[in-house]
Amino acid sequence: MLEQDGEKGKVIVDTEKNETTIMLFSEKEYRTIASDDMMSLMNNPFQSYQYTLGHGEEAFMGSETVQGYECEVYQIIISDTPAMTKWHAKNLDFPIKIVQHV
């Protein structure tokens, strides 16, 4: 579920088709865009991380505990500047926190 500026909707990502569908309930409409489109990337931190990784280098930064989960911390560096940081929970094998440095 998505809510922005009072507008309610839903975002559905189809990884097999590389498509993102955005539904706006009040307008009774939907729009399908490519998952690597900037609008889609802004709404999907996981896809955004993968996209950004294609433009930089990923570096292991160490380990850290986040909300009780032991995580490996990775950072994407572009032109010597941190772009994004990811905390990947070891026992979940899934990122539980992603920060974009803008």
N, C-alpha and C positions, 0 to 999 in steps of 0.2 A: 504494500500500500504506500502511496506517495501523497504527501500534502505539502503544497507550496503556495504561499500567498492566498490561503483559503481555498485553493483549487485542489480537489481530490481526484486521484487517479491511480493507475497501476502501471508498473513497468515489467514487461516480460522479456527475458533474454533467451533466445533460441541459439545455443552455441553451435549446433549442427548446421544451421542455415546461415549463421553469422548475421542474424537479424535481431533488432530490438523493437518491440512494439510498445508504444506509449498510448494508454487509454485515458481520456479526460472525461470523467463522468458527467459533469455539468453540461458539456458541449455535445455529449453523446457521439463522440467521434474517437477515432484512433489513427495513429500514424505509425508506419513501419519504416525503420531506417537501418542502415548498415551498423553493425555493432562497433565498427571502428570510426563511426561518425562522431564528431566532437560532442554533440548533444548526448549521445549514448554513453560515451566515455565519462562524461561529467556525472552521470547517474549510476555508474557501476565501477566502484573502486577496484574490483578484481580485474576487470577488463582493462581499465585504465593503467593498472600496474603492468600488465602484459604488454600493452601498447608502448608505454614509456620505456620498458626494458629493451625494446627494439631500437631505441635511440640513445642508449647509454650502456654503462657497465654495472653489473650487480656485484656488490662487495659484502662479504660476511662481516658483521659488526660485533658479534658476540652473542651472549645469551642473557635473557632477562625474564623475570616472572611478571606476567600480566594477569591480574584477576585470578591468581592461583595456578595459572598454566605456565609451564616452563616453555619458553619460546626461543627460537633462533631469530636473530635480528639481521635483516638484509637491507641494504640501501642501494638505490640506483643513483649513479653519479653521471652527470652529463657536463662535459667541459669543466671538470674539477668542482662542480657545484652539486650538492645533494638535491635530487629531484623528488624522490619518494622513499619512504621507509616502511618496511613490512615486518610485523611480528608473527612468525609462523609457529603455531603451537605444535610441539613435537608429538604428543600423544593423540591429538586430533588430526594431525597431518593436514592442517588447514590454517590459513592466515586469519588471525582474530583481530588484527588492528593494522590499518594502513593509513599513513599520513602523507599528504602531498605538501611539499615545501615550495610555496609560491611567493 
